[in-house]
Amino acid sequence: MAVQLDERTEAIYQQVAARNPGESEFHQAVREVLESLGPVLAKYPEFAERKIIERICEPERQIIFRVPWQDDKGTVQINRGFRVQFNSALGPYKGGLRFHPSVYLGIIKFLGFEQIFKNALTGMPIGGGKGGSDFDPKGKSDSEIMRFCQSFMIELHHYLGEHTDVPAGDIGVGGREIGYLFGQYKRITNRFESGVLTGKGIGWGGSLARTEATGYGTVFFLREMLKVRKDSLEGKTCVVSGSGNVAIYAIEKLHELGAKVVACSDSNGVIFHEKGIDLDLVKRLKEVERRRIADYATYHKDAKYIASGNIWDIPCQIAVPSATQNEINGKDAKTLVKNGCIAVGEGANMPTTPEGVKVFLDAKIAYGPGKAANAGGVATSALEMQQNAGRDSWTFEFTEKKLDGIMTGIHATAYETSEEFGAAGNYVLGANIAGFIKVARAMVAHGLI
Ligand code: NDP
């Protein structure tokens, strides 16, 4: 059951749904933010007068393009590329690129919309955007990946620039893809413009701790939520979905802080290892050999592989969804709460359905929505941009400390805002309102554009 909107926000929601037909994930993301904004419009009538919400819901620019490329057999393949430049009130558009067969405009718009508020929460000067393609990197050779990235950049480069739009990675786009994209951008423009992409290799403008940042940041956020409840991660049993970039580094930091992760997954199945996930093995399988998580069980006889299993059925105290949108539904959320889950930190974007969010909020567990909890990735991308602008490179420890400070700050902002609006500890409300007000104020200052 969705939360009731007031008359004004309901009218805005209906208009967004009608103007963007068939884009269910985008509708969901907009509705979730609107649910928090009723009291904000009451407190700041100038936002309503200037139609700030209506303007935020309409991307500044949407680019859709053809990406033709040839596979290893010489067959011509055609994919569709997207870049949605959502909002530049606070800085250049910033947000990752996703390569996954499920990508269509509605997914990119939901991600870009979320990104506006997430980026505002970091306190860094970055606007919101997102892009990607319905290209499926799974099973493709290295040369196919390179040819695809090169063709994608031939079109995308027109719209990028260190002061205009700065993409990074997301699902299916990691260090290798960023390398090919950067190489092609450099070749086309004849400029070594480090600040045009983030997530770069360490030897050519990348930042230490960027790879780790989203997963680590999510765990820092969890740590802060537990601190408010006079609790800690020490000794907690955790479940982390996915086994990609975010999942791997969430597991690493959870282990470092004394928790034990007993399960992770990919889109084919779940690994349950009661003694604790062997992260070195996951890194080797996923980062180096690009294999499936099922192979984990061939190295650890006491681990169990559950093909097509539901990771949320595994009892845990802490859940860290780090795979994809809507991976926890209402039933999963109920199972988690029933099994004793006390905290959820969302590494992924919008991984919990509205029904699931309601279960977590009603149960009053510590629930950190992705917009706040996974902001460490983009925040560290902004730190990478800072280093590029200063032609500098910071140590891992220095960068990680900054990340920790930013996540602690985001937690404090979201918590204090939730208190201010009479819902202490509701981080959904706190994050939505704090992010929105920052963007709205800038938009008011910039006039009607
Ligand atoms: P990766 O591609 O590195 O890993 C994604 C993981 O999730 C893989 O294990 C993948 O399994 C699994 N997965 C992806 N899609 C599905 C699906 N439809 N059903 C089940 N499992 C799926 O991506 P990231 O780790 O970078 O991203 C994970 C999430 O974190 C996304 O929601 C992303 O938007 C979010 N995020 C990422 C940031 C970053 O810095 N990378 C920053 C902030 C948020 P398989 O290999 O089988 O597909």
Residues whose N, C-alpha, C, O or C-beta is under 5 A from the ligand:
A	BS01	NDP	G169 D170 I171 G172 T214 G242 S243 G244 N245 V246 A247 S265 D266 S267 N268 S322 A323 T324 Q325 G347 A348 N349 N374 G377
